[in-house]
């Protein structure tokens, strides 16, 4: 088994397509397929902020649910969009407003179609993925070794939002602890969630959210090769969005 874990796409459909082509995938029957059977894995946050979240939903749904040629774990933005599509009262900010605007611009029949696709994608997804044959765990915001194997509320909060402290910085962003620094496990943990300029490898963890929607690049991590592949972003660079670790 060989996989390509794709970092946070956030509606950047052009970059996602470019990344697939760079990795040798071909577009066939509405999805990207690798001639050697590699499996793409989406690490969550496929929508919001970027230019075409609806196109990303359609592609990921086709690849994961309809044709079962890819895997997906949800991120915090996915969780919020899921609740939005269910009709729950959620605040349309931090990027959801862009997806909501795209959605409302669609004809009513198309709206029903897209919301059904995303709800199905989300409800069928595991909280995080364990792939023993590649010695890897894929979780949107990562996972502590002590939480592996659990699916309770504490684990859900961690894999969606990271190791949050409950405190906020001066810009109002949640302060997250650097859990990767303390990870001692022998399984790869592949995650995204926190935008970094370069893929961040610490112990046996790798953060592949390289802030495509903030103008940097889109990254995939390939296993078993342990290689990263990137394509540049078409978006404007927003330097202040990236986290720098000491």
FENNORGI-V908465 format. One record per pair of residues at least 12 apart in sequence whose C-alpha atoms are under 7 Angstrom apart, sorted by the first residue. I is the first residue (numbers start at 1). J is the second residue. If there is no record, write none. Layout:
((I	J) (I	J))
//
This chain:
((2	38) (2	39) (2	223) (2	224) (3	38) (3	39) (3	40) (3	41) (3	222) (3	223) (4	39) (4	40) (4	41) (4	220) (4	221) (4	222) (4	223) (5	40) (5	41) (5	42) (5	43) (5	220) (5	221) (5	222) (6	40) (6	41) (6	42) (6	43) (6	219) (6	220) (6	221) (7	42) (7	43) (7	192) (7	208) (7	209) (7	218) (7	219) (7	220) (8	43) (8	44) (8	45) (8	46) (8	192) (8	193) (8	209) (9	45) (9	46) (9	47) (9	212) (10	45) (10	46) (10	47) (10	48) (10	49) (10	50) (10	53) (10	213) (11	46) (11	47) (11	48) (11	49) (11	50) (11	51) (11	52) (11	53) (11	56) (12	50) (12	51) (12	52) (12	213) (13	52) (13	55) (13	56) (15	218) (15	231) (15	233) (18	231) (19	230) (19	231) (20	32) (31	59) (31	62) (31	63) (39	69) (39	70) (40	70) (40	71) (41	70) (41	71) (41	72) (42	71) (42	72) (42	73) (43	72) (43	73) (43	74) (43	138) (43	139) (43	140) (43	191) (43	192) (44	72) (44	73) (44	74) (44	75) (44	78) (44	140) (45	74) (45	75) (45	76) (45	77) (45	78) (47	77) (47	99) (48	95) (48	96) (48	98) (48	99) (49	95) (49	96) (49	98) (49	213) (50	213) (53	99) (57	118) (61	117) (61	121) (65	121) (72	125) (73	125) (73	126) (73	127) (73	128) (73	129) (73	139) (73	140) (74	122) (74	125) (74	127) (74	140) (75	140) (75	160) (76	160) (76	161) (81	96) (82	119) (82	122) (85	115) (127	156) (134	224) (135	187) (135	188) (136	187) (136	188) (136	189) (137	187) (137	188) (137	189) (137	190) (138	189) (138	190) (138	191) (139	159) (139	190) (139	191) (140	159) (140	160) (140	191) (140	192) (140	193) (141	158) (141	159) (141	160) (141	161) (141	162) (141	191) (141	192) (141	193) (142	159) (142	162) (142	189) (142	190) (142	191) (143	158) (143	159) (144	179) (144	183) (145	183) (145	185) (162	176) (163	176) (163	177) (163	179) (164	176) (164	177) (165	177) (180	202) (180	205) (181	202) (181	203) (183	203) (184	203) (186	204) (187	204) (188	204) (188	205) (189	204) (189	205) (189	206) (190	205) (190	206) (190	207) (191	206) (191	207) (191	208) (192	207) (192	208) (192	209) (193	209) (194	209) (194	243) (195	209) (195	210) (195	211) (195	241) (195	242) (195	243) (196	209) (196	210) (196	211) (196	242) (196	243) (196	244) (197	210) (197	216) (197	242) (198	210) (208	220) (212	233) (213	235) (214	235) (214	236) (214	237) (214	238) (214	241) (215	233) (215	234) (215	235) (215	236) (215	237) (215	238) (216	232) (216	233) (216	237) (217	230) (217	231) (217	232) (217	233) (218	230) (218	231) (218	232) (218	233) (219	231))
//
